[in-house]
Amino acid sequence: MSAKIHFYLRTDRPTKDGSSQIVLLFIIGRTRRLKISTGKYIPLKKEYNKLTATEIKIIKKEKPDSLYYWDELKERASKGFSGWENKNKYLGIVKLNQFFINTIKQQFFIYLYQ
């Protein structure tokens, strides 16, 4: 049974200032998915700060990756706002903790069923 850990932005529910929440997606096997809120937010890029919610939705359809300081491929905050390094350190720690917890659980189940 494999496990994967991913981070993504929940852009369907931005805050009043346009920031989007980072969500941890924990996939066990192929069928079990667990979504956990990290409580951390990524702001809009400076050029999009003064847009309304409807304008943001239109731009999101045209250029979804360009709105936020977020790299979809690396699943990390990109450079451009204060605190981006701290957010990336936090995401790294969360991912590492989840990895170790999953590894311990797998080893425990293997031990039980031997």
VENHUUR-V236933 format. One record per backbone hydrogen bond with DSSP energy under -1.0 kcal/mol. CO is the residue of the C=O (numbers start at 1). NH is the residue of the N-H. E is the energy in kcal/mol with one decimal. If there is no record, write none. Layout:
BEGIN
co=CO nh=NH e=E
co=CO nh=NH e=E
END
This chain:
BEGIN
co=2 nh=29 e=-3.8
co=4 nh=27 e=-2.9
co=6 nh=25 e=-3.4
co=8 nh=23 e=-3.0
co=9 nh=11 e=-1.3
co=15 nh=18 e=-1.5
co=19 nh=15 e=-2.5
co=20 nh=42 e=-2.8
co=21 nh=10 e=-2.9
co=22 nh=38 e=-2.0
co=23 nh=8 e=-1.9
co=24 nh=36 e=-2.9
co=25 nh=6 e=-2.6
co=26 nh=34 e=-2.5
co=27 nh=4 e=-2.6
co=28 nh=32 e=-1.7
co=32 nh=28 e=-2.6
co=34 nh=26 e=-3.1
co=36 nh=24 e=-3.3
co=40 nh=22 e=-2.7
co=42 nh=20 e=-2.4
co=43 nh=69 e=-1.5
co=45 nh=48 e=-1.9
co=46 nh=49 e=-1.1
co=48 nh=51 e=-1.4
co=52 nh=56 e=-2.1
co=53 nh=57 e=-1.9
co=54 nh=58 e=-1.7
co=55 nh=59 e=-2.2
co=56 nh=60 e=-2.5
co=57 nh=61 e=-1.4
co=58 nh=62 e=-1.4
co=59 nh=63 e=-3.5
co=67 nh=45 e=-2.8
co=68 nh=70 e=-2.0
co=69 nh=78 e=-1.4
co=71 nh=75 e=-1.6
co=71 nh=76 e=-1.3
co=76 nh=71 e=-3.2
co=81 nh=84 e=-1.4
co=83 nh=87 e=-2.1
co=84 nh=88 e=-1.9
co=85 nh=89 e=-2.2
co=86 nh=90 e=-2.4
co=87 nh=91 e=-2.5
co=88 nh=92 e=-2.1
co=89 nh=93 e=-2.2
co=90 nh=94 e=-2.6
co=91 nh=95 e=-2.5
co=92 nh=96 e=-2.3
co=93 nh=97 e=-2.7
co=94 nh=98 e=-2.4
co=95 nh=99 e=-2.1
co=96 nh=100 e=-2.4
co=97 nh=101 e=-2.4
co=98 nh=102 e=-2.3
co=99 nh=103 e=-2.4
co=100 nh=104 e=-2.4
co=101 nh=105 e=-2.1
co=102 nh=106 e=-2.5
co=103 nh=107 e=-2.4
co=104 nh=108 e=-2.2
co=105 nh=109 e=-2.4
co=106 nh=110 e=-2.3
co=107 nh=111 e=-2.2
co=108 nh=112 e=-2.1
co=109 nh=113 e=-1.9
END
